[in-house]
Amino acid sequence: MAEKPVVPEFKSREEEAEFWDTHSAADYWDQLEPVQVEVDPELADKVAERRKTKRITLRLRECQLEAVKRIAAKKDIPYQTLIRSWVAEAIRREEREK
């Protein structure tokens, strides 16, 4: 049976980063220790807000998607953000008309 690999001692954070870039933590799982991390409150708020969203699949014609991407590029925003803003705007408009 093959011997389990051992996490080496690292001389620097850069050396450690390079190691983990080329190795799977799954091979060393039983040797890793849990650590406490503190998350920036602003980041925690963004993560919490993102959890309120739901991923969907939307089929568009290629020409429609390319047009959205062009418009988004002119506005210097991601095209998905532009689509979400258009959907939100249309919802507000429809709800006002009721």
N, CA and C atoms as a LAMMPS dump frame, in Angstrom:
ITEM: TIMESTEP
0
ITEM: NUMBER OF ATOMS
294
ITEM: BOX BOUNDS ff ff ff
-5.0000000000000000e+02 5.0000000000000000e+02
-5.0000000000000000e+02 5.0000000000000000e+02
-5.0000000000000000e+02 5.0000000000000000e+02
ITEM: ATOMS id mol type element x y z
1 1 1 N 0.837 -1.182 0
2 1 2 C 0 0 0
3 1 3 C 0.886 1.251 0
4 2 1 N 0.5 2.256 -0.763
5 2 2 C 1.295 3.481 -0.883
6 2 3 C 1.228 4.284 0.412
7 3 1 N 2.353 4.865 0.775
8 3 2 C 2.435 5.682 1.978
9 3 3 C 1.796 7.042 1.71
10 4 1 N 1.06 7.564 2.705
11 4 2 C 0.408 8.866 2.535
12 4 3 C 1.456 9.967 2.499
13 5 1 N 1.282 10.956 1.627
14 5 2 C 2.237 12.068 1.576
15 5 3 C 2.123 12.927 2.842
16 6 1 N 3.215 13.562 3.211
17 6 2 C 3.266 14.418 4.395
18 6 3 C 3.41 15.866 3.934
19 7 1 N 2.669 16.762 4.585
20 7 2 C 2.791 18.183 4.269
21 7 3 C 4.199 18.634 4.653
22 8 1 N 4.939 19.207 3.719
23 8 2 C 6.315 19.626 4.032
24 8 3 C 6.347 20.897 4.891
25 9 1 N 7.506 21.184 5.448
26 9 2 C 7.735 22.452 6.144
27 9 3 C 8.05 23.495 5.059
28 10 1 N 7.48 24.669 5.19
29 10 2 C 7.673 25.705 4.186
30 10 3 C 8.562 26.814 4.722
31 11 1 N 9.418 27.356 3.86
32 11 2 C 10.325 28.44 4.242
33 11 3 C 9.64 29.8 4.143
34 12 1 N 8.573 29.883 3.344
35 12 2 C 7.888 31.169 3.164
36 12 3 C 6.443 30.915 2.754
37 13 1 N 5.644 31.955 2.85
38 13 2 C 4.244 31.86 2.399
39 13 3 C 4.191 31.615 0.895
40 14 1 N 5.13 32.208 0.167
41 14 2 C 5.175 32.027 -1.281
42 14 3 C 5.421 30.562 -1.629
43 15 1 N 6.347 29.932 -0.902
44 15 2 C 6.639 28.512 -1.136
45 15 3 C 5.414 27.659 -0.82
46 16 1 N 4.735 28.01 0.272
47 16 2 C 3.528 27.272 0.645
48 16 3 C 2.433 27.458 -0.405
49 17 1 N 2.26 28.684 -0.881
50 17 2 C 1.24 28.961 -1.896
51 17 3 C 1.521 28.178 -3.171
52 18 1 N 2.799 28.149 -3.56
53 18 2 C 3.191 27.401 -4.754
54 18 3 C 2.884 25.908 -4.589
55 19 1 N 3.153 25.39 -3.386
56 19 2 C 2.881 23.972 -3.116
57 19 3 C 1.386 23.672 -3.287
58 20 1 N 0.532 24.497 -2.64
59 20 2 C -0.903 24.222 -2.682
60 20 3 C -1.5 24.507 -4.06
61 21 1 N -0.835 25.316 -4.859
62 21 2 C -1.289 25.533 -6.24
63 21 3 C -1.121 24.268 -7.081
64 22 1 N -0.201 23.406 -6.66
65 22 2 C 0.108 22.221 -7.471
66 22 3 C -0.247 20.899 -6.783
67 23 1 N -0.866 20.976 -5.598
68 23 2 C -1.242 19.768 -4.862
69 23 3 C -2.677 19.879 -4.374
70 24 1 N -3.342 18.751 -4.219
71 24 2 C -4.716 18.729 -3.724
72 24 3 C -4.728 18.597 -2.206
73 25 1 N -5.502 19.45 -1.557
74 25 2 C -5.642 19.367 -0.099
75 25 3 C -6.284 18.037 0.304
76 26 1 N -7.029 17.416 -0.601
77 26 2 C -7.677 16.136 -0.298
78 26 3 C -6.647 15.065 0.063
79 27 1 N -5.456 15.147 -0.506
80 27 2 C -4.406 14.162 -0.212
81 27 3 C -3.815 14.343 1.183
82 28 1 N -4.068 15.499 1.801
83 28 2 C -3.463 15.839 3.083
84 28 3 C -4.518 16.147 4.146
85 29 1 N -5.761 15.865 3.859
86 29 2 C -6.886 16.281 4.699
87 29 3 C -6.713 15.912 6.171
88 30 1 N -6.246 14.708 6.444
89 30 2 C -6.117 14.255 7.829
90 30 3 C -4.982 14.962 8.569
91 31 1 N -4.126 15.693 7.874
92 31 2 C -3.014 16.405 8.501
93 31 3 C -3.315 17.886 8.715
94 32 1 N -4.407 18.366 8.155
95 32 2 C -4.724 19.788 8.235
96 32 3 C -5.458 20.093 9.54
97 33 1 N -5.211 21.274 10.072
98 33 2 C -5.851 21.706 11.308
99 33 3 C -6.836 22.827 11.011
100 34 1 N -7.991 22.81 11.677
101 34 2 C -8.947 23.904 11.462
102 34 3 C -8.399 25.215 12.023
103 35 1 N -8.773 26.301 11.391
104 35 2 C -8.363 27.629 11.858
105 35 3 C -9.585 28.529 11.933
106 36 1 N -9.523 29.508 12.804
107 36 2 C -10.576 30.503 12.916
108 36 3 C -10.231 31.658 11.977
109 37 1 N -11.203 32.097 11.218
110 37 2 C -10.991 33.255 10.357
111 37 3 C -12.036 34.306 10.666
112 38 1 N -11.653 35.538 10.491
113 38 2 C -12.585 36.635 10.695
114 38 3 C -12.898 37.224 9.328
115 39 1 N -14.171 37.295 9.01
116 39 2 C -14.598 37.813 7.715
117 39 3 C -14.987 39.269 7.872
118 40 1 N -14.516 40.087 6.945
119 40 2 C -14.872 41.5 6.938
120 40 3 C -16.396 41.623 6.915
121 41 1 N -16.987 42.436 7.791
122 41 2 C -18.452 42.561 7.848
123 41 3 C -19.083 42.956 6.517
124 42 1 N -18.396 43.808 5.755
125 42 2 C -18.923 44.223 4.458
126 42 3 C -18.99 43.031 3.496
127 43 1 N -17.961 42.198 3.502
128 43 2 C -17.948 40.999 2.671
129 43 3 C -19.03 40.023 3.133
130 44 1 N -19.183 39.871 4.442
131 44 2 C -20.216 38.978 4.982
132 44 3 C -21.603 39.428 4.519
133 45 1 N -21.826 40.744 4.496
134 45 2 C -23.112 41.277 4.027
135 45 3 C -23.334 40.953 2.55
136 46 1 N -22.271 41.095 1.742
137 46 2 C -22.387 40.787 0.313
138 46 3 C -22.695 39.315 0.088
139 47 1 N -22.037 38.451 0.859
140 47 2 C -22.281 37.004 0.738
141 47 3 C -23.719 36.689 1.137
142 48 1 N -24.179 37.276 2.231
143 48 2 C -25.551 37.043 2.684
144 48 3 C -26.554 37.512 1.634
145 49 1 N -26.278 38.649 1.021
146 49 2 C -27.182 39.173 -0.016
147 49 3 C -27.193 38.25 -1.231
148 50 1 N -26.039 37.732 -1.593
149 50 2 C -25.952 36.844 -2.757
150 50 3 C -26.722 35.552 -2.527
151 51 1 N -26.766 35.09 -1.275
152 51 2 C -27.518 33.869 -0.972
153 51 3 C -29.006 34.033 -1.232
154 52 1 N -29.457 35.272 -1.299
155 52 2 C -30.872 35.545 -1.557
156 52 3 C -31.205 35.431 -3.04
157 53 1 N -30.199 35.243 -3.871
158 53 2 C -30.431 35.14 -5.31
159 53 3 C -30.551 33.678 -5.717
160 54 1 N -31.152 33.462 -6.873
161 54 2 C -31.314 32.111 -7.405
162 54 3 C -30.797 32.102 -8.828
163 55 1 N -29.968 31.129 -9.113
164 55 2 C -29.407 30.994 -10.466
165 55 3 C -30.49 30.426 -11.385
166 56 1 N -30.592 30.999 -12.574
167 56 2 C -31.526 30.497 -13.584
168 56 3 C -30.787 30.342 -14.903
169 57 1 N -31.419 29.641 -15.809
170 57 2 C -30.902 29.536 -17.168
171 57 3 C -31.852 30.295 -18.07
172 58 1 N -31.303 31.124 -18.907
173 58 2 C -32.095 31.949 -19.816
174 58 3 C -31.506 31.82 -21.199
175 59 1 N -32.308 31.38 -22.134
176 59 2 C -31.821 31.242 -23.507
177 59 3 C -32.135 32.509 -24.284
178 60 1 N -31.097 33.068 -24.897
179 60 2 C -31.238 34.241 -25.749
180 60 3 C -30.653 33.924 -27.11
181 61 1 N -31.122 34.643 -28.116
182 61 2 C -30.484 34.517 -29.422
183 61 3 C -29.075 35.079 -29.301
184 62 1 N -28.171 34.537 -30.096
185 62 2 C -26.783 35.012 -30.049
186 62 3 C -26.705 36.51 -30.293
187 63 1 N -27.489 36.999 -31.235
188 63 2 C -27.442 38.437 -31.544
189 63 3 C -27.925 39.268 -30.354
190 64 1 N -28.89 38.741 -29.59
191 64 2 C -29.366 39.456 -28.408
192 64 3 C -28.268 39.518 -27.341
193 65 1 N -27.627 38.399 -27.112
194 65 2 C -26.564 38.355 -26.109
195 65 3 C -25.407 39.26 -26.505
196 66 1 N -25.044 39.241 -27.768
197 66 2 C -23.955 40.112 -28.223
198 66 3 C -24.326 41.579 -28.051
199 67 1 N -25.579 41.922 -28.32
200 67 2 C -26.028 43.309 -28.14
201 67 3 C -25.965 43.703 -26.668
202 68 1 N -26.411 42.815 -25.787
203 68 2 C -26.347 43.089 -24.346
204 68 3 C -24.9 43.294 -23.92
205 69 1 N -24.005 42.448 -24.402
206 69 2 C -22.589 42.568 -24.038
207 69 3 C -21.991 43.882 -24.527
208 70 1 N -22.376 44.313 -25.722
209 70 2 C -21.871 45.587 -26.248
210 70 3 C -22.342 46.752 -25.376
211 71 1 N -23.635 46.74 -25.046
212 71 2 C -24.206 47.815 -24.22
213 71 3 C -23.549 47.826 -22.843
214 72 1 N -23.384 46.64 -22.253
215 72 2 C -22.763 46.533 -20.933
216 72 3 C -21.324 47.043 -20.97
217 73 1 N -20.601 46.72 -22.033
218 73 2 C -19.217 47.176 -22.159
219 73 3 C -19.161 48.699 -22.211
220 74 1 N -20.103 49.315 -22.931
221 74 2 C -20.149 50.784 -23
222 74 3 C -20.408 51.376 -21.618
223 75 1 N -21.202 50.69 -20.804
224 75 2 C -21.523 51.166 -19.461
225 75 3 C -20.48 50.722 -18.438
226 76 1 N -19.539 49.898 -18.893
227 76 2 C -18.466 49.38 -18.039
228 76 3 C -19.014 48.588 -16.85
229 77 1 N -19.988 47.715 -17.147
230 77 2 C -20.542 46.824 -16.126
231 77 3 C -20.647 45.42 -16.715
232 78 1 N -20.685 44.386 -15.879
233 78 2 C -20.87 43.023 -16.39
234 78 3 C -22.243 42.892 -17.065
235 79 1 N -22.31 42.119 -18.124
236 79 2 C -23.577 42.018 -18.856
237 79 3 C -24.676 41.38 -18.015
238 80 1 N -24.306 40.472 -17.085
239 80 2 C -25.318 39.86 -16.215
240 80 3 C -25.952 40.92 -15.318
241 81 1 N -25.144 41.857 -14.847
242 81 2 C -25.655 42.94 -14.011
243 81 3 C -26.623 43.805 -14.806
244 82 1 N -26.292 44.067 -16.048
245 82 2 C -27.17 44.852 -16.907
246 82 3 C -28.505 44.141 -17.107
247 83 1 N -28.471 42.852 -17.381
248 83 2 C -29.711 42.09 -17.567
249 83 3 C -30.548 42.13 -16.293
250 84 1 N -29.905 41.939 -15.119
251 84 2 C -30.649 41.988 -13.852
252 84 3 C -31.291 43.35 -13.652
253 85 1 N -30.577 44.41 -13.999
254 85 2 C -31.149 45.749 -13.819
255 85 3 C -32.341 45.948 -14.746
256 86 1 N -32.256 45.434 -15.967
257 86 2 C -33.388 45.546 -16.89
258 86 3 C -34.594 44.757 -16.382
259 87 1 N -34.351 43.579 -15.845
260 87 2 C -35.456 42.772 -15.309
261 87 3 C -36.087 43.506 -14.13
262 88 1 N -35.271 44.033 -13.225
263 88 2 C -35.798 44.766 -12.065
264 88 3 C -36.609 45.975 -12.509
265 89 1 N -36.1 46.701 -13.512
266 89 2 C -36.806 47.877 -14.033
267 89 3 C -38.15 47.477 -14.638
268 90 1 N -38.174 46.403 -15.396
269 90 2 C -39.426 45.944 -16.02
270 90 3 C -40.432 45.501 -14.96
271 91 1 N -39.964 44.855 -13.905
272 91 2 C -40.854 44.43 -12.818
273 91 3 C -41.474 45.654 -12.156
274 92 1 N -40.649 46.657 -11.839
275 92 2 C -41.176 47.889 -11.216
276 92 3 C -42.217 48.544 -12.115
277 93 1 N -41.926 48.627 -13.411
278 93 2 C -42.849 49.249 -14.362
279 93 3 C -44.171 48.488 -14.412
280 94 1 N -44.1 47.158 -14.502
281 94 2 C -45.313 46.345 -14.55
282 94 3 C -46.128 46.49 -13.276
283 95 1 N -45.46 46.515 -12.139
284 95 2 C -46.18 46.612 -10.872
285 95 3 C -46.82 47.978 -10.687
286 96 1 N -46.194 49.043 -11.224
287 96 2 C -46.78 50.388 -11.159
288 96 3 C -48.055 50.475 -12.004
289 97 1 N -48.068 49.737 -13.121
290 97 2 C -49.209 49.801 -14.049
291 97 3 C -50.419 49.041 -13.527
292 98 1 N -50.249 48.21 -12.533
293 98 2 C -51.399 47.427 -12.014
294 98 3 C -52.365 48.277 -11.261
